[in-house]
Amino acid sequence: MKPPIPKSVGSEDLPVESRKSTPAQVSGNGNHSYLALVSDMINARAADKPEALAIAFGRQELTFAELEVEANRLAHFLRELGVGPESLVGLCLGRVPEMIVSALAILKAGGAYVPLDPDYPAERLRFMLEDAGVAVLISRKDLRERLGSGRWKAIDLERDSDQIKNRPMTAPAASCSKENLAYVIYTSGSTGHPKGVQITHESLLNLISWHQKAFNVSESDRASQLASVGFDAAVWEVWPNLTAGCSVHFPDEATRVSPERLRDWLVKERISISFAPTPLAEALIALAWPVDTNLRILLTGGDTLHHFPNANLPFVLVNNYGPTECTVVATSGTVSPDDRSDALPAIGSAIENSQVYILDDQLQPVSNGSAGEIHIAGKGLARGYLNRPDLDREKFVPNPFSKTPGDRMYKTGDLGRRLENGSLAFLGRVDDQIKIRGYRIEPDEVVMNLNQCYGVESSVVVARDDGSGDIRLIAYVVPTADANLTQNALQRYLKRYLPDYMVPAAFVRLQSLPIGPNGKVDRSALPAPTSENAIGDNSRVGPATPVEERVVAILAELLGLEKVGVNDNFFFLGGHSLLGTQLIARARDSFGIELPLRTVFDSPTASQLSVEIERMLRHRSAAD
C-alpha cells in the first residue's frame, strides 16, 4: 500500500494550476510571488499525482508519493544534524534511486549536495570532502569504510534506516531561497587538484524551465539516467524531468555502456527523452532503430560531435554545449540530416536567459565567421568556485555588454565562431585543457600526480588522435637516472589518485622535454608513441594457449598496437566502453560466443578474458 502524501508546510498556498504548470513561478497569498524550488515542485507533483511513477531501476520502483515521503524523512534527519542553507552534504552512492532520494532530501533540508562518484579513487574523494568542508556524508557501509572518518557526520542509509523511518512524513518548513546553493560539483583543476563549482537554485531553475519548454516535457514522458553522478549531465537528466512529472529510469551498468543493449533497453522501457555522452550518442545514431520506438529526443553533449544523423532515425538528435560553470547547458540545437557539410555539427544557439559572446583577447566581438573565445553570461552562471576567489576573478569577469551593475560573464577557454544562421561552431580549446569521452581533464592535474611518482623527474600530458578519430591521453616522461619505470607501475600509481579516464593510455620515454622559444614545453615537438619510445612492461608475458594467442591478436589489432601481453589491462592500453563493444563483436566472430560486456570490465586482461572464453566454450560443448 502506497503511503499517503502529506501536505508540506505552506502547501495550501500552492494553487492546482501552479502544480500542473511547467514554469517555476508559483503564486502565494496576496500580490507577491516566489520562485518555487525543486523541492516545492516535487511536492506539488506528489500531491497532484501521488500514484504516478517517479523512478524505476529494474524491478525497483518509486511513485511520487513514495519519493516525497522518503525524502521528507531523510530531510528531517539531516535537519537534526544541522543541515540548512549553505550546508554542503556529500553524496556518495552511485547511479541508484537512493541517489535521487538523498539529493532531494538534502534540497528539502535547505542544504546543497556534493555528488561524489564511488568509482573515483579514495584519495580524490577525500580531497573533495575535505575541500568542500561537508557537514554530512551520505553513503553506504562499504564506501564509508573506504573513505574513512573525517570532520563530517556520516549517514549510512542501511545502518540508519530505522532512525530515518521514524522521522515525520511531512516536508520540513522551507528554509532557503533561490540565491542559496543547490549543489557543488567538482571538475578537473589546473592546480593539480579538482575544483568545486557552486550552482545556486536560481541557475538550476533556469535549466529546468528551459528544458521543459524546449522539449515539451510532460508527465507522459519517460526519461533515462545514464550519466555518472560526478558528471553534471546527471543533474540535467533528473531534475528537469522529475519536476515535470516525467519518470526517470536507470539501466544497469552493462546496458548503460553498450550501444546495442542500450538501444534495446530504450525501446523496451518506452523511453521518450534520453541523454547520451557524445561518443555513445554517435554509436546510437549509427544503429538501426525500430520505427515504432517511443524515443523522440536524443540529447548529447560533452565532446565534439563528428557525425550527422541519418534521415531514417525515428527521433531528433539535439547537440548541446555548456561548461559546468554554466549549469550544464548554455547552447542547444537540433542536428538535422539535411545539415550535412564539410563542417562538424553545430552546437546550437544560446538557451533561454543565456547570452553567448565570441570575443577576441581584448573582449571585443569578432566578426561573424571569425574564431574567438566563447564567453557566457546569464542566469545559468555559477556563483563561482568553492574556496577559489583568485580563479573567480580570472574566469568570471565583468560583462561589458550588460547595463546591470555586477553582471558577469564566464571565460570558457573554448574557441568558437558564429555561423550565418546564428548558431555556433565549436573549434577546440584556447588553452591546454582536454576533453576525452565527455570528461574535462586538466593535464596539469595529471602531471602533478605523475611527477610525485618515484622515478619520474618531469612529465607532460597531452591528448593525441590515434588516427581513427579516437582521442587518447599520452604522458611524456623524463625518468630519473636510476629509474626502472614500467607502464603498469605508473598506471597503478596514478589510479590511487585519479579516476580511470584521467590515467594516460600510454607513456613515452624522453631524455628531456622539448622547450620552445617562449620557455614552455613545445607540444608540437613531442613524438608519436611507438614501440621503440613507449615505456612498456619488463614483465610482459606472451600468450601460452591458443585462445590467449587469438585474444592477444584481437586486442592488438583493435587497439592499434604491435604487441599486447596477456596481463596488460585493456583499459590501460586505451580501451573504453565503445571499443569494448567491438571487442565483443570480434570475440563473437572468432569464437562463436556472446561475451557479456560486463566481462570486459571485470576481466580486462587477455589472460582473464581467455579464461572466461574457455569456460563459455566448455559450457557450450557440454550443452551440445
C-alpha positions in Angstrom: 0.0 0.0 0.0 1.4 3.4 -1.0 1.9 5.9 1.8 -0.4 8.9 1.8 1.1 12.2 0.6 1.0 14.7 3.3 0.9 18.4 2.6 4.1 20.2 3.4 4.2 23.4 5.4 2.8 26.1 3.2 1.5 23.7 0.5 -2.0 25.0 1.0 -0.8 28.2 -0.7 0.0 26.3 -3.9 -2.9 26.5 -6.4 -3.7 23.5 -8.5 -2.8 25.4 -11.7 0.7 26.1 -10.5 1.3 22.4 -9.7 0.4 21.5 -13.2 2.3 24.3 -14.9 5.8 23.9 -16.3 7.3 27.3 -15.3 8.8 27.5 -11.8 6.8 30.6 -10.9 4.3 29.9 -8.1 1.8 32.4 -6.7 1.4 32.8 -3.0 -1.1 34.6 -0.9 -1.5 38.3 -1.6 0.1 40.0 -4.6 3.6 38.5 -4.1 5.1 35.6 -5.9 8.1 33.5 -5.3 10.3 31.2 -7.3 9.3 27.6 -6.4 12.3 25.4 -5.7 12.9 21.8 -6.9 11.5 20.5 -3.6 8.3 22.6 -4.0 7.8 21.2 -7.5 8.3 17.6 -6.5 5.9 18.1 -3.6 3.3 19.5 -5.9 3.7 16.6 -8.3 3.3 14.1 -5.4 0.1 16.0 -4.2 -1.3 16.1 -7.7 -0.5 12.5 -8.9 0.8 10.5 -5.9 0.5 7.1 -7.6 2.4 8.2 -10.7 5.8 6.5 -11.3 8.8 8.7 -10.4 11.8 6.4 -10.5 12.5 3.0 -11.9 15.6 0.7 -11.7 14.7 -2.8 -12.9 12.0 -4.0 -10.5 12.7 -1.3 -8.0 10.1 1.5 -8.4 9.1 4.6 -6.5 6.0 6.6 -7.0 6.0 10.4 -6.5 4.3 9.8 -3.1 7.0 7.3 -2.0 9.8 9.6 -3.3 8.3 12.6 -1.4 7.9 10.7 1.9 11.3 9.0 1.8 13.0 12.3 1.0 11.0 14.1 3.7 12.0 11.7 6.4 15.7 11.9 5.4 15.4 15.7 5.3 14.2 15.9 8.9 17.1 13.6 9.9 19.5 16.0 8.1 18.0 19.0 9.8 18.7 17.4 13.2 22.3 17.0 12.2 22.5 20.8 11.5 22.0 20.8 7.7 20.5 24.1 6.5 21.1 26.8 3.9 24.7 26.8 2.5 25.4 23.5 4.3 27.3 21.1 1.9 26.3 17.5 2.1 28.5 14.8 0.4 26.5 12.2 -1.6 28.5 9.1 -2.5 26.0 6.4 -3.7 26.4 6.0 -7.4 23.7 5.6 -10.0 20.9 4.2 -7.9 17.4 5.5 -7.0 18.7 6.3 -3.4 20.9 8.9 -5.0 17.9 10.9 -6.2 16.0 10.4 -2.9 19.0 11.6 -0.9 19.7 14.6 -3.2 16.1 15.6 -2.9 16.3 15.3 0.9 19.3 17.5 1.0 17.5 20.2 -1.0 14.4 19.8 1.2 16.6 20.3 4.3 17.9 23.5 2.7 21.4 22.2 2.0 23.4 21.7 -1.2 24.5 18.3 -2.3 28.1 17.4 -3.5 27.8 14.4 -5.8 30.8 12.0 -5.5 31.4 9.2 -7.9 32.1 6.0 -5.9 34.4 4.8 -8.7 36.9 7.6 -8.1 40.0 6.8 -6.0 39.6 7.2 -2.3 42.2 9.9 -2.1 40.4 12.0 -4.7 37.1 11.6 -2.9 38.6 12.5 0.5 40.2 15.6 -1.0 36.7 16.7 -2.3 35.1 16.0 1.0 37.7 18.0 2.9 37.9 20.8 0.4 34.1 21.2 0.5 34.1 21.0 4.3 31.0 18.9 4.1 28.8 18.8 7.2 27.4 15.4 6.5 28.2 12.5 4.2 25.5 10.1 2.9 26.9 6.8 1.7 26.9 3.0 2.2 28.9 0.9 4.6 31.5 -0.3 2.1 32.0 3.2 0.7 32.0 4.8 4.2 34.7 2.4 5.3 36.7 3.1 2.2 36.7 6.8 2.8 37.4 6.6 6.5 36.3 9.2 9.0 36.5 12.9 8.8 35.0 16.1 10.2 31.7 15.2 8.6 28.9 13.3 10.2 28.3 10.0 8.4 24.8 8.7 7.4 24.7 5.1 6.3 21.3 4.6 4.6 21.2 0.9 5.7 22.6 1.3 9.2 20.5 4.4 10.0 17.3 3.3 8.2 15.3 2.7 11.4 16.1 6.2 12.7 15.2 7.8 9.3 11.9 5.9 9.1 10.9 7.3 12.5 11.1 10.9 11.2 8.0 12.9 10.0 6.5 12.1 6.6 5.7 15.8 6.0 8.2 18.1 4.4 10.3 20.4 6.6 9.4 24.1 6.6 11.1 25.9 3.7 14.4 27.3 4.7 16.3 28.5 1.7 15.9 30.9 -1.3 16.9 31.0 -4.9 20.2 32.6 -4.0 21.3 29.7 -1.9 23.4 26.8 -3.2 21.7 23.8 -4.7 24.8 21.7 -5.5 28.5 21.8 -5.8 30.2 19.6 -8.4 33.9 19.0 -8.9 35.8 19.3 -12.1 39.4 18.7 -13.0 41.7 21.6 -11.8 44.7 23.2 -13.4 46.4 23.5 -10.0 46.7 19.7 -9.7 43.5 19.3 -7.6 39.8 19.2 -8.6 37.8 22.4 -8.1 34.3 22.8 -6.8 31.7 24.7 -8.9 28.9 26.3 -6.9 25.4 26.3 -8.5 22.5 28.1 -7.0 18.8 27.2 -7.1 18.2 30.1 -9.5 20.6 28.7 -12.0 19.2 25.2 -11.6 15.7 26.5 -12.1 16.6 28.3 -15.3 17.9 24.9 -16.6 14.7 23.3 -15.6 12.4 25.9 -17.1 14.3 26.0 -20.4 14.4 22.2 -20.7 10.7 21.7 -20.0 9.7 24.3 -22.6 12.3 23.5 -25.2 11.4 19.8 -25.3 7.7 20.0 -24.3 8.3 17.6 -21.3 5.1 16.3 -19.7 4.1 13.6 -17.2 3.6 11.2 -20.1 7.3 11.2 -20.9 9.8 8.7 -19.6 13.5 9.8 -19.3 16.7 7.8 -18.9 19.5 8.3 -16.3 22.9 7.3 -17.9 25.5 9.9 -16.8 27.8 9.1 -13.9 26.9 11.1 -10.8 30.1 13.1 -10.9 29.2 14.3 -14.4 26.9 17.3 -14.3 24.7 15.9 -17.1 23.2 13.7 -14.3 21.7 17.0 -12.9 20.1 17.6 -16.3 18.7 14.1 -16.5 17.0 14.2 -13.2 15.5 17.5 -12.0 14.1 19.0 -15.2 12.3 15.7 -15.9 11.1 14.8 -12.4 9.7 18.3 -11.7 7.6 18.0 -14.9 6.1 14.7 -13.7 8.2 12.6 -16.1 9.6 9.4 -14.7 13.3 8.7 -14.6 14.6 5.2 -15.5 18.0 3.7 -14.7 19.5 1.0 -17.0 22.0 -1.4 -15.4 25.7 -0.8 -15.8 26.3 -3.3 -18.7 23.4 -1.8 -20.6 24.5 1.8 -20.0 27.8 1.4 -21.9 26.7 -0.9 -24.7 25.1 0.9 -27.7 23.1 -2.2 -28.9 21.9 -3.1 -25.4 21.1 0.5 -24.6 19.1 0.9 -27.8 17.1 -2.3 -27.0 16.5 -1.1 -23.4 15.4 2.4 -24.5 12.9 0.8 -26.9 11.7 -1.8 -24.3 11.3 0.8 -21.5 9.5 3.2 -23.8 11.9 6.0 -23.0 11.0 9.2 -24.8 13.8 11.5 -23.7 17.4 10.4 -23.3 20.8 12.0 -22.8 23.9 10.1 -24.0 27.5 11.4 -23.9 28.8 12.2 -27.4 30.7 9.0 -28.2 27.8 6.9 -27.1 25.3 9.1 -29.0 27.4 8.7 -32.2 27.3 4.9 -31.8 23.5 5.0 -31.2 22.7 7.1 -34.3 24.7 4.6 -36.4 22.4 1.7 -35.4 19.1 0.6 -37.0 16.1 1.5 -34.9 12.5 0.2 -35.0 10.1 2.7 -36.5 7.7 2.5 -33.6 10.2 3.4 -30.8 8.9 5.9 -28.2 12.2 7.8 -28.2 11.5 11.2 -29.6 14.6 13.2 -28.4 18.2 12.1 -28.0 20.2 14.8 -26.2 24.0 14.7 -26.4 27.0 16.9 -25.4 30.2 16.9 -23.5 32.5 16.4 -26.5 32.8 17.3 -30.2 30.1 15.7 -32.3 31.6 14.3 -35.5 28.6 12.7 -37.2 25.2 13.8 -38.5 22.1 11.6 -38.0 20.7 9.7 -41.0 17.2 10.5 -42.2 15.8 7.2 -41.1 16.1 7.8 -37.3 12.7 7.9 -35.5 14.0 10.6 -33.1 15.5 14.0 -33.2 19.2 14.5 -32.3 20.0 17.6 -30.2 23.5 18.7 -29.7 24.3 20.8 -26.6 27.2 22.7 -25.2 27.9 24.1 -21.7 30.6 24.1 -19.1 29.9 23.0 -15.6 30.2 26.7 -14.6 27.1 27.5 -16.7 24.8 24.9 -15.2 25.2 22.1 -17.7 23.8 23.7 -20.9 24.5 27.1 -22.5 23.7 26.4 -26.1 21.5 23.8 -27.8 20.3 23.0 -31.3 18.8 20.2 -33.4 21.2 18.4 -35.7 19.3 17.7 -39.0 20.3 15.1 -41.6 19.9 17.9 -44.1 22.7 19.9 -42.4 25.5 17.7 -43.7 28.5 19.6 -44.9 32.3 19.5 -44.6 32.0 21.2 -41.2 31.2 19.4 -38.0 27.6 19.7 -36.5 27.0 23.0 -34.8 26.4 23.3 -31.0 23.2 25.4 -31.5 22.4 28.8 -30.1 22.1 30.3 -26.6 19.3 28.8 -24.4 16.7 30.9 -22.6 18.2 33.6 -20.3 21.7 33.0 -21.5 23.9 35.1 -23.7 26.9 33.9 -25.7 29.6 36.2 -27.0 32.5 35.3 -29.3 35.3 37.7 -28.3 39.0 38.4 -29.0 41.8 38.9 -26.5 40.5 42.4 -25.7 37.0 41.2 -25.0 35.8 42.7 -28.3 33.3 40.9 -30.5 34.8 39.2 -33.6 33.0 39.3 -36.9 30.6 36.5 -37.8 32.6 33.6 -39.2 35.8 34.5 -37.3 37.2 32.5 -34.4 37.2 33.8 -30.9 36.8 32.7 -27.3 33.3 31.7 -26.2 32.1 33.8 -23.2 28.8 33.0 -21.5 26.5 35.2 -19.4 23.0 34.9 -17.9 21.1 33.2 -15.2 22.9 29.9 -15.7 26.2 31.2 -14.4 27.6 29.6 -11.3 28.2 31.6 -8.1 31.8 30.8 -8.6 34.4 28.3 -7.5 34.5 27.0 -3.9 37.3 28.5 -1.9 39.0 29.9 -5.1 38.5 33.7 -5.2 41.6 34.0 -7.4 40.1 31.7 -10.0 36.8 33.5 -9.8 38.5 36.8 -10.7 40.2 35.1 -13.6 37.3 33.2 -15.1 34.2 35.2 -14.0 34.8 38.7 -15.4 32.6 41.8 -15.6 30.2 41.7 -18.5 30.9 44.8 -20.6 27.7 44.2 -22.7 25.3 44.4 -19.8 23.8 47.5 -18.3 23.1 45.8 -15.0 25.8 46.5 -12.3 27.6 43.4 -11.2 26.7 41.3 -14.1 29.4 38.8 -15.0 30.4 36.5 -17.9 32.4 33.3 -17.9 35.5 32.9 -19.9 35.2 29.3 -21.1 38.6 28.8 -22.7 36.8 27.3 -25.7 37.1 28.6 -29.3 34.0 29.1 -31.4 32.6 31.0 -34.3 29.2 32.2 -35.2 27.7 30.7 -38.3 25.5 32.5 -40.9 22.3 31.1 -39.4 23.2 32.4 -35.9 24.2 29.0 -34.4 27.7 28.3 -33.1 30.5 26.1 -34.2 32.9 24.7 -31.6 36.5 24.8 -32.6 38.5 23.4 -29.7 40.4 24.8 -26.7 42.3 28.1 -26.2 44.4 26.5 -23.5 45.7 23.0 -22.9 42.5 21.6 -21.3 41.4 18.3 -22.8 38.1 16.6 -23.2 38.0 12.9 -23.6 34.7 11.0 -23.9 32.9 14.0 -22.4 35.2 14.3 -19.3 37.0 17.5 -18.8 40.7 17.0 -17.9 43.3 19.5 -16.8 46.6 18.0 -17.9 48.4 19.8 -15.0 46.4 17.7 -12.5 47.7 14.5 -14.1 51.2 15.9 -14.4 51.3 16.9 -10.7 50.4 13.4 -9.6 52.7 11.8 -12.1 55.7 13.9 -11.1 55.3 12.6 -7.5 55.8 9.0 -8.6 59.2 7.7 -7.7 61.5 7.6 -10.8 59.8 10.5 -12.6 61.9 13.6 -13.0 59.4 15.6 -15.1 56.5 15.0 -17.5 53.9 16.5 -19.8 50.5 15.1 -20.7 48.7 15.7 -24.0 45.8 14.2 -26.0 46.5 12.6 -29.3 44.4 11.3 -32.1 45.4 7.7 -32.8 44.4 8.2 -36.5 40.9 6.6 -36.2 39.4 9.7 -34.5 39.8 8.2 -31.1 41.5 10.6 -28.6 43.8 9.1 -26.1 45.7 10.6 -23.2 49.5 10.3 -23.6 52.1 11.0 -20.9 55.7 12.0 -21.9 58.1 11.2 -19.1 61.7 12.1 -18.3 62.9 9.4 -15.9 65.5 9.9 -13.1 68.9 8.3 -13.7 68.2 5.3 -11.6 64.6 4.7 -12.6 63.3 1.4 -14.0 59.8 2.6 -14.9 57.1 0.3 -16.3 53.7 1.2 -17.7 51.8 -0.9 -15.2 53.6 0.6 -12.2 52.9 4.1 -13.4 49.3 3.4 -14.1 48.8 1.6 -10.8 50.3 4.6 -9.0 48.0 7.2 -10.8 44.9 5.1 -10.2 45.4 5.7 -6.5 44.7 9.4 -7.0 42.9 9.8 -10.4 39.8 8.4 -11.9 40.3 5.9 -14.8 39.6 8.4 -17.6 42.5 10.6 -16.4 45.1 7.8 -16.4 47.2 8.0 -19.6 46.8 5.2 -22.1 50.5 5.2 -23.0 53.8 6.6 -21.6 56.6 7.8 -23.8 60.2 8.0 -22.5 62.1 11.2 -23.3 65.6 12.3 -22.4 64.3 15.8 -21.8 61.1 17.8 -22.5 61.3 19.9 -25.7 61.3 23.6 -24.8 60.2 26.3 -27.2 61.5 29.9 -27.6 58.9 31.1 -25.0 60.3 28.8 -22.4 57.3 26.5 -22.4 57.1 22.9 -23.5 56.8 22.7 -27.3 54.0 20.2 -27.6 54.3 20.2 -31.4 57.8 18.6 -31.0 56.5 15.7 -28.9 56.9 12.4 -30.8 54.1 10.0 -31.5 54.2 6.9 -29.3 56.0 3.9 -30.9 57.1 0.5 -29.8 60.6 2.0 -29.5 59.9 5.0 -27.3 57.0 3.7 -25.3 57.5 2.7 -21.7 56.5 -0.9 -21.6 56.5 -3.6 -19.0 59.6 -5.6 -18.4 57.3 -8.4 -17.2 55.2 -8.5 -20.3 54.1 -12.1 -20.7 53.3 -13.7 -24.1 50.3 -16.0 -24.8 50.5 -19.6 -23.6 47.4 -21.1 -25.1 45.7 -21.0 -28.5 42.8 -19.0 -27.0 45.2 -16.4 -25.5 47.0 -16.1 -28.9 43.7 -15.2 -30.6 42.6 -12.9 -27.8 46.0 -11.1 -27.8 45.8 -10.7 -31.6 42.3 -9.3 -31.4 43.4 -6.8 -28.7 46.5 -5.7 -30.6 44.5 -5.1 -33.8 41.7 -3.3 -32.0 44.0 -1.0 -30.1 46.4 -0.4 -32.9 49.4 -1.8 -31.0 52.2 -4.0 -32.2 52.2 -6.2 -29.1 49.9 -6.9 -26.2 50.8 -9.0 -23.2 48.4 -11.4 -21.6 48.5 -9.4 -18.4 48.1 -6.0 -20.0 44.9 -4.2 -19.0 42.6 -3.4 -21.9 41.6 0.0 -20.4 45.1 0.9 -19.5 46.1 0.3 -23.2 43.5 2.9 -24.3 40.4 0.8 -24.4 37.0 2.1 -23.3 33.4 1.0 -23.4 32.8 1.6 -27.1 35.9 -0.3 -28.1 34.7 -2.9 -25.6 31.6 -3.5 -27.8 33.9 -4.0 -30.8 35.9 -6.5 -28.7 32.8 -8.4 -28.0 31.9 -8.4 -31.7 35.3 -9.8 -32.7 35.1 -12.4 -29.9 31.8 -13.5 -31.3 33.2 -13.8 -34.8 36.3 -15.6 -33.7 34.9 -18.0 -31.0 31.2 -18.1 -31.8 30.2 -17.0 -28.3 28.4 -13.9 -26.9 30.7 -12.4 -24.3 28.9 -10.1 -21.9 30.2 -6.5 -21.9 30.4 -6.8 -18.1 33.1 -9.4 -18.5 35.3 -6.9 -20.3 35.1 -4.6 -17.2 35.5 -7.5 -14.7 38.2 -9.3 -16.6 40.1 -6.7 -18.6 43.3 -8.6 -19.4 43.8 -11.1 -22.2 44.6 -13.8 -19.6 41.3 -13.2 -17.7 39.3 -12.9 -20.9 40.7 -16.1 -22.2 39.7 -18.0 -19.0 36.1 -16.7 -19.4 36.0 -17.6 -23.1 37.3 -21.1 -22.4 34.7 -21.5 -19.7 31.9 -20.5 -22.1 33.3 -22.8 -24.8 33.3 -25.7 -22.4 29.7 -24.9 -21.3 28.6 -24.8 -25.0 30.3 -28.1 -25.7 28.7 -29.7 -22.7 25.3 -28.4 -23.8 25.8 -29.8 -27.3 
